[in-house]
Amino acid sequence: MPEEDLVDIKFRLYDGSDIGPFRYSSAATVDMLKQRIVSDWPRGKTVVPKSANEVKLINSGKILENNKTVGQCKVPFGEIAGSIIIMHVVVQPSLAKTKAEKKVDDSPKKVVCSCSIL
């Protein structure tokens, strides 16, 4: 594989710490990057992704789509050859999980009229 087809990527987490840098082929998909992030997630963090679907990658202000390749996500300008690309990682738990964790108040509500007649 030619050297120019390889890209060094570092992943910046919510607390400012990093995962990587790792070297990827330009043909690697964003989904592959997310799976690597989940498998290499540092222990002891308060927010931990359960799957790659909970991870969002941001590069140059854009959320990257799973089916895009690293080569398609590179910015055509502003990146110096041989430099490390920093992608920001956002963990967004699935909605089904967060709804299930919310405490539901099933107690019956009392209807109280608070009208004042003058």
N, C-alpha and C positions, 0 to 999 in steps of 0.2 A: 504494500500500500504506500503510495507516495506520501512524503512528509507533509505536503500542502493539504492533503485530504484529512489530516488529523487536526482536531481542535481541542485546546485545553479549556475546561470549564470548571469553575468554582461555584458552589451553591451557597448563597448567603441566607442564613436563617433569620427568623423574626427577632432574635435577641442579639444579632450582630455577629454571632459565631459562624464559622464556615464548615462546609463539608467539601473535601477535595483540596486541590484540583485533581481532576481526572482527565485522561485523554480519550476522546471519542472520535469515531469516524464521522465524516460529514453526512454519511448515509444513515446514522443512528437516529431513531425517532425520539420525539419528546416523551412518548410513553416509556421508552427504555430508560431515559434519564430519570423519570419519576420513580420507576421501580428500583433503580439504584439508590435514590434518595431514601426511600422507605426502608430498604435493607441496611443502609449505612447510617440511619438516624442515630444521633448520639443518645446514650442512656442518661436518664435523669432530667430530661426536659419536661416542662409542664404540659406542653402540647405535643402529642405524638400522633402522626398519621397512621391509620389502620390499614389503608390501601393506597395505591397510586391514584385512585379517583379523588381522594381527599387533598391531593397536592396540586397547587397551581404554580406554574413557573412563569416568571415575568422577566423579559429581556427588552431593554430599551423602551420601557413603558407599555409593552404589549403582552397580554396573556397569550402564551403559546398553546397551540392546539396539539392534541395527542398524535395526530396522523402526520404532522409536519416533521421534516428531517432537520437535523442541526444545520445543514447547509442552507436550507430554506429560511431558517430563523436568523442567520447572521445578518448584521447590518452592513450594507454595502460600503459605508463610509464610517470613519470614526474608530475602527478597530485596527490596531497596529498588528502587522503580521508577527506571529510568534507570541503575542500577548495572551493573557488568560482572560476569558470572557466570564463575567460575573453575572449569574442569574439569581434573581431573588425568589425565595420559596415562601409561599403562603399556604398554610394548612387550613382547609375549609371543610369541617366535618359534614357528612351527609345530612340532609334535612330530616330523614326518617329517624336517625339516631337522636338528633337534638330534640325532636318532638316527643320521642319516647322518654327522654330523660327529664323533660319538664314535668313539674309536679302539677297534677290536675286536681283542682278543687271540686269534688263531686258533692259537697254538702249542699242541701237545698237552700236556695236564696229566699230570704224573707222579703216580701213586698211591703214596703213601708211608704205611706204617703207623707210627703213633707210639704204639703200645700198650706198656704196661709191665706185665709179669707179675711179681708178687712172690711 
